Amino acid sequence: MVESPASGRELSGRIALVTGASRRRGIGAAVARALAARGADVAFSHWRPYDAAFPWAGEATEPDDLEAELRQLGARAAAIASDLSVADAPERLLDEVEALLGPVSILVNNAAHSTNDGYERLDAAAIDAHYAVNTRATMLLSVELARRFSFGSGGRIVNLTTGQALGPMPDELAYAATKGAVEAFTRSLAPAVAPLGITVNAVNPGPTDTGWISPELRDALLPKFPMGRLGTPEDAARLIAWLASPDAAWVTGQVIASEGGFVRQ
């Protein structure tokens, strides 16, 4: 079956799941909006106990606010609390989305666990925490979607990575390693599920201003962006929405660095 070209509401009738959309300023929320604006119905997962540990966590009501915002865009929407560090959470999350909205054909694996852990601090607990969310949950959600997928075409899996292959991240060893595994998984899963009508790609959005960048870090980063600004969540969302669209039906197994020309030296 050949997919029809994009039309502006090209995702009408499709059901998307975006993980890790706890904060309205984050990439996950921007992706959810972009998919809804293109006609998809959108479920998103959130886990406020993790976010609450950070000063940029935002308000506890933000998942509910985002759900209301998506409905204002004309989408059916569902905000689902899910601790993806639990081994069976991916399967239970897909079960809940199916019960609320129907079978998922677009999956955006955006949820992430991230802490600073240079070699002085890295331990087994930090490695396990990163692996559980960044790698295991991404893998299990992806393969479970493939096992359930029966549409014949239009399946989309988009994973978020972090540019760790483009330069060292010495203060984020577990994060870089687990995101590196996501890139390897993306390239290997893509040919396996292509006969089912599913594409699998990964996006590295580069440093993105979602509220975590301090004024000092902003001053250090800006000279490395030749376009004169930092990345925004909407920059990432536009690319991910395109990868979910019929226009991207021939793109699979790719890791796309969309960083605005970010210079790492």
N, C-alpha and C positions, 0 to 999 in steps of 0.2 A: 504494500500500500504506500503510495507516494503522498507525503504530507502537503497540505495546501500552504501557500505562502502567507506571511504575516499580514494582518489587516488592521491593526490598532486595537482590536479586541480578540487577538489571535489565540488567547488562552481560555476563551469562553468554554465552559463545560469541563474544564480540567480542575483537578484538586491538587493543591500543593501543600507540602509540609516543610516549614522552615524551622530549624532548631536554633535555640539560643537567641530568642528575640525578647529578652526581658526588658530592655531599655529602649525607649522611643527614639533615642539619638543614635542607636547602634546600627551596625550593618544589617543584622537580622531584621530589624524593623523596617529599614529602607527597602530590603529585598521583598518583604511581605507587601509593602505598599506598591512596589513596582509590579509585582505579579497580580495583585488585585486590580490595579489600574488597567491591566491588559486582559481582564476578564476572568482570571482564575478565582476559585474559592480557596481560602488560605487558612490552614491550621498552623499554629506555631507553638513551640515548646518554650518554657521558661523555668528557671529555678532560682528564685529570689534568695534563698539562704546562701548561695555562692556569691551572687552579686553584692549582697549586703556587706560583704567584707571589704569592699573597695569604696574610696571616697567619692567616686563618680557613679555610684550605684543608681542614683535617681530615686524617684518615689515608689513606694510599694504598690501603688495603683497603676503603674505604667503598663503592665500587661493587659489589664482591663481597658485602659484608655486606648491602647493600640487596637484591641479587638473592636471597640466601638468605631474607631477611625476607619478600619477596613470595611466595616458594614456601611459606613457612609459613602464609601467608594462603590458600593453596590455588590460587594462580595458576601457570600456566607463565610463566616469566620469563627474560629475556635481557639481560645487561649488555653493551653494545657500545661499544668505544672508537671514536670518530669525531671527526676534526678538521673541523668544519663550515666552517672558513675555506677549505677546498679546494673548488674549483668543482664537481667531480663527486661530492663526498661525499654530498649528499642522495640521489642516485639509488642509490649503492652502499649507503647505510644502509638504504633501503627494500628493496633486494634481499636484504640479509642478514636483516632481520626476517622477510621472506616465507619465506626458506629455513629459518629456525629455528622460527617460530611459525605463519606463514600470512599472508594478505593483511590489511593494516591498514585499519581503518575509523575509528579515533579517532587523531587527531594533535594533540599538545600541543606547540607551538613555544615552549619555555621557555628554551632555550640563549641566552646573551647574552654579548657582549663589552662590557666597561665599564671605562673609565679616566677620570680627571679630565683635562680638556683645555680650560681656558678659552682665550680668544682669544690669550693670550700664548704658549701651548704648542701650539695646534692646528696640525697639518701634514697632508700628504697621506697619510702612512703611517697615522696615527691614524684618519683618515676611512675609508681603505680597510679597515682591520682591523675597524672597527665595522660598516661596510656588509656585509662578507663574511658575518659570522655573523648579525647582527641582522636584516638585510633580505634579502640574496640567498638565504641558506640557508632562511629562513622561506618565501620565495616559491617556491623550487624544490621544497622538500618538499611544500608545499601543492598546487601544480599537478601534481606527479608522483602524489600520492595520488589526485587527481581523475581523472587519465588512466587509472589502474589500477582505479578503483572500479567495481564491477559488481553491488553488492548491491541497488540500487534504492531503498534508504532506510537511515537510521541512520548516515550518514556525518557525522563531526564533526571540525571543525578549530577549535582554540582557540589564539589567539596571545596572548602576554604583552606588554603595553605598560607605560608607566611614568608616566602622568599628565602628560606634557609639554605637553599641550594645556590643562591647567588652571592652569599657572603656569610661570614661567621656570626654567630650569636652567642658569645661566650658566657653571658650572664643568664641565658635561658636555655640551658642544655637539654632538659627534659622536653620543653616545649618544641625546640627545634628538631629534636630526634623524632618525636611523635608526629609532627607535621611532615617530616621527611618520609615517614612510613605512609602517610596519606597520599603523597605523590606517587610512591611506588604502587600502592593499592589501586589508585586511579588508572594508571597505565595498564595494569594487569587485568582489572575487572572489565575495562572497556571492550576488548575483543570477546570476552566470555559472554557478555549480555547483549552484544550487538545483534545477534540473530533474533532476540526477543523484541527488538525495536526500541532499545534503550541506549542512549548515549551517556557517557561518563566523562566528565571533565573536572578540572580544578582551577581555581582562581586565586592568585596572589594579589591582593589589593594594595600591598605596600603600606607604609605608615598612614593610617587613616584617622582623621580627627573625630573621634567619637566621645570626647570628653576626658580622656585619660592623659592627654598631652599637656604637660606643665608649660608655663610661659618660657622657662629656661630651655626645655627640650624643643619647643617650637622655634626658638631663635637658632638653635643648633641645626634643626632639620631644614628650615626654609631654604638656606643656600644650596641644598642638595636637590631641590625641586626646580628644574629649569623653567617650569611654567609659572613659578612665582607664588605658588600656594600649596597647601597640604591637600592630600586626598580627602574626599568626603564620602560618607556612607552611600550617597546617591551615585557616585562614580562607580562603586562596586556593584550597586544594585542594577544599573543599566546593563552592564555586561552580563550579569547573571540572568536577568530577565531575557536578554537576547539568546543566551545559551539554552534557555527553556523554550524558546519559540520555534515554530516550524522552520524559520530561516536558518537555524543552526543544526538541522537534521543530519548534515554531512560532517559535523565536527565531533570527534570523540577521541578519547585517550590523550587529551592535551592538558598541559599545565600552562596557564596563561598568566604572565606577569603584566598586570595592568596598574602601573605605578606612576604614571605621569612623567616618565623619564628619570625617576629617582636615581641619583648617583650615590653609590655605596662607599666609594673611597673616602 
